[in-house]
Structure formats: structure tokens, C-alpha cells
Amino acid sequence: MTRDATQTKRATRRVVITGFMAAGKTTVSRALARLLDCDAVDLDELITAREGRTPQRLIDEDGEASFRDAETRALADALAGEASRVVATGGGTWTLERNRALIREHDCVSVWLDAPFDVCWRRIESAGDTRPLARTFKRARRLFDERLAAYRLADLRVNAPEGRTAEELAREIASALRLRA
């Protein structure tokens, strides 16, 4: 493969955004997709369309294991096409080795949107979200701490404190992607 062909292939690699719930993954993925002129896919929205139920309902009605299976199937579908796109995952998607393996198999760049817990929790509370796996501060904090080791395995880490806009974060990611090309 020529150097130009390699750079073109790498420039069109899919990007998978991970991070804790309410870190801003969906908003940032949409901003990044606009910058890269490609489609954005929100995994939770894809799951809802495929399963006819929201992730919250799937977890509440069938349990987390059933939801995680549906999530892995949706991720595989999102990555199956050749089109360049940005995928916003759910907060737990990246924590499963089988999902990280799928992402590696499809030569995606993984990006950890590293938002502090207090920022995520304020967003969850202010939105009135009822997150089935983190309905209380204590449970959310424990889940956040448990997931950090997995998030640290992402290819890129982007600091996402309060006050940084989705567009700023998307520009930082796009710049890092160009450097990796």
C-alpha cells in the first residue's frame, strides 16, 4: 500500500467515542461528524430502533446481560459498513472486552471523553435522567470508578471538564486524528 493510500485509509477510519454516562459523547460525536463530513451514530438510539425499547427499558425488563447482548449486536452492525463515521457508545459499551475487540477488528480509533464525575453527575441530575445502572449518587460513583481502568485503554484521551464546548472537543479530536494519520 502506498503512503498516500495508507494516509487516506487512516483518515477515513471510524471513530468510537467512549466515556461515562453524561460525559457528552453524543453531542461531541455529532460535532465531530460535522467536522469530518461523515455520519454520526448514537449506539443507544440504534439499540432503541432495533429493539423497539430504550436501553433503560431493556435493562429494567430483561436485565443488564440481555441489554449488553443487544448492545454488542448493535455495535457490530454500526461497524459493519465501510463508510467513515463517528459512533457514540453507551457508558458501559467500552468496558466489555468483546466490544473493544470488535472496535479493534474494524480498525477504529477509540476516544475517551474524560469528563469528571461531578460534571457527569450534575448533568444526570439536571436532566432528570433515571439511569438504570446509576440511579443514586453512590452507585454512579462506584460505577464511574470501576470503569476508569477500561476507559484508560482508549487510543486517545480528551479532557472534557465543565465549560468546554462540544465543538472545541471535536476540534481537538479531529486534530489528534490528523496527527495519527
C-alpha positions as MATLAB code, in Angstrom:
seq = 'MTRDATQTKRATRRVVITGFMAAGKTTVSRALARLLDCDAVDLDELITAREGRTPQRLIDEDGEASFRDAETRALADALAGEASRVVATGGGTWTLERNRALIREHDCVSVWLDAPFDVCWRRIESAGDTRPLARTFKRARRLFDERLAAYRLADLRVNAPEGRTAEELAREIASALRLRA';
ca = [
       0.000    0.000    0.000;
       1.410    3.417   -0.896;
       1.926    6.093    1.722;
      -0.932    8.197    0.254;
      -3.283    5.211    0.259;
      -2.340    4.448    3.875;
      -2.970    8.057    4.887;
      -6.331    8.068    3.113;
      -7.338    4.816    4.809;
      -6.322    6.120    8.217;
      -8.038    9.468    7.614;
     -11.313    7.653    6.982;
     -11.087    5.333    9.984;
     -14.157    5.223   12.121;
     -14.036    6.908   15.493;
     -15.664    5.444   18.576;
     -16.346    7.839   21.446;
     -16.448    6.330   24.924;
     -16.742    7.727   28.428;
     -19.043    7.760   31.400;
     -22.754    8.486   31.101;
     -23.490   12.185   30.553;
     -19.869   12.885   29.548;
     -21.171   14.405   26.294;
     -20.441   11.518   23.919;
     -23.465   12.003   21.667;
     -23.099   15.783   21.400;
     -19.362   15.589   20.735;
     -19.776   12.758   18.224;
     -22.250   14.842   16.226;
     -19.932   17.858   16.265;
     -17.002   15.665   15.195;
     -19.029   14.077   12.392;
     -19.845   17.558   11.067;
     -16.126   18.416   11.067;
     -15.193   15.156    9.358;
     -18.154   15.325    6.961;
     -19.435   11.875    7.870;
     -22.340   10.252    9.673;
     -22.706   10.109   13.433;
     -24.263    7.018   15.003;
     -25.540    7.006   18.562;
     -25.448    3.431   19.803;
     -28.292    3.922   22.296;
     -30.502    5.322   19.514;
     -29.581    2.389   17.268;
     -30.441   -0.073   20.039;
     -33.792    1.647   20.600;
     -34.616    1.472   16.880;
     -33.566   -2.184   16.575;
     -35.109   -3.466   19.796;
     -38.205   -1.259   19.981;
     -37.279   -0.282   23.543;
     -34.867    2.151   25.127;
     -31.750    0.845   26.852;
     -33.378    1.755   30.173;
     -36.453   -0.358   29.400;
     -34.308   -3.244   28.148;
     -32.319   -3.228   31.383;
     -35.388   -2.798   33.594;
     -37.407   -5.504   31.797;
     -34.793   -8.056   30.703;
     -31.725   -7.305   32.815;
     -28.314   -5.891   32.075;
     -26.926   -9.061   30.438;
     -29.695   -9.055   27.828;
     -29.128   -5.357   27.179;
     -25.365   -5.901   26.769;
     -26.031   -8.602   24.153;
     -28.298   -6.213   22.222;
     -25.640   -3.513   22.575;
     -22.916   -5.758   21.131;
     -25.135   -6.704   18.183;
     -25.898   -3.030   17.514;
     -22.206   -2.140   17.725;
     -21.328   -4.885   15.244;
     -23.962   -3.514   12.850;
     -22.748    0.068   13.280;
     -19.210   -1.003   12.420;
     -20.103   -3.396    9.580;
     -20.296   -0.831    6.777;
     -17.277    0.742    5.161;
     -18.451    4.353    5.456;
     -16.434    6.644    7.652;
     -18.463    7.514   10.707;
     -18.338    8.524   14.345;
     -20.005    6.205   16.868;
     -21.085    7.399   20.311;
     -21.246    4.406   22.629;
     -23.127    3.942   25.855;
     -21.136    4.402   29.047;
     -20.609    0.670   29.544;
     -20.037   -0.433   25.950;
     -16.262    0.025   26.033;
     -15.932   -1.790   29.357;
     -16.627   -5.168   27.728;
     -13.645   -6.854   26.092;
     -15.836   -8.292   23.326;
     -16.829   -4.759   22.303;
     -13.260   -3.465   22.438;
     -12.271   -6.444   20.250;
     -14.979   -5.530   17.703;
     -13.719   -1.964   17.634;
     -10.121   -3.146   17.107;
     -11.197   -5.607   14.389;
     -12.787   -2.736   12.478;
      -9.664   -0.566   12.809;
     -11.466    2.208   14.663;
      -9.846    4.935   16.705;
     -11.231    4.918   20.234;
     -11.556    8.225   22.070;
     -12.186    8.517   25.799;
     -14.161   11.643   26.599;
     -12.796   12.118   30.102;
     -15.351   14.202   31.975;
     -15.011   14.431   35.765;
     -17.565   12.501   37.777;
     -19.046   15.622   39.372;
     -19.744   17.085   35.917;
     -21.433   13.874   34.758;
     -23.492   13.601   37.932;
     -24.679   17.242   37.704;
     -25.758   16.634   34.099;
     -27.584   13.441   35.040;
     -29.398   15.198   37.897;
     -30.235   18.357   35.955;
     -31.655   16.348   33.053;
     -33.796   14.341   35.449;
     -32.332   11.198   33.912;
     -33.053    7.920   35.554;
     -30.067    5.859   34.584;
     -30.916    2.234   35.363;
     -27.373    1.356   36.419;
     -26.732    4.560   38.356;
     -29.925    5.754   39.991;
     -28.128    7.009   43.088;
     -25.020    9.109   43.614;
     -23.298    6.271   45.467;
     -23.982    3.680   42.745;
     -22.995    6.115   39.970;
     -19.735    6.960   41.734;
     -18.876    3.282   42.207;
     -19.653    2.555   38.551;
     -17.543    5.519   37.414;
     -14.581    4.319   39.478;
     -14.979    0.716   38.222;
     -14.999    1.822   34.584;
     -11.939    4.089   34.680;
      -9.453    1.286   34.016;
     -11.318    0.292   30.846;
     -11.662    3.898   29.640;
      -7.906    4.334   30.006;
      -7.448    1.657   27.298;
      -8.803    4.010   24.606;
      -6.431    5.199   21.871;
      -6.974    8.875   22.708;
      -7.970   10.687   25.885;
      -9.686   14.059   25.642;
     -10.098   16.101   28.799;
     -13.740   17.244   28.970;
     -14.220   19.452   32.029;
     -17.210   21.740   32.546;
     -17.103   24.682   30.181;
     -15.543   23.106   27.099;
     -17.972   23.079   24.201;
     -18.695   20.089   22.006;
     -17.182   21.984   19.090;
     -13.922   22.596   20.996;
     -13.694   18.948   21.952;
     -14.487   17.860   18.390;
     -11.742   20.133   17.019;
      -9.256   18.651   19.493;
     -10.218   15.114   18.438;
     -10.044   15.997   14.737;
      -6.592   17.498   15.230;
      -5.386   14.396   17.088;
      -6.786   12.196   14.301;
      -4.831   14.169   11.680;
      -1.644   13.669   13.691;
      -2.307    9.911   13.784;
      -2.850    9.718   10.012;
];
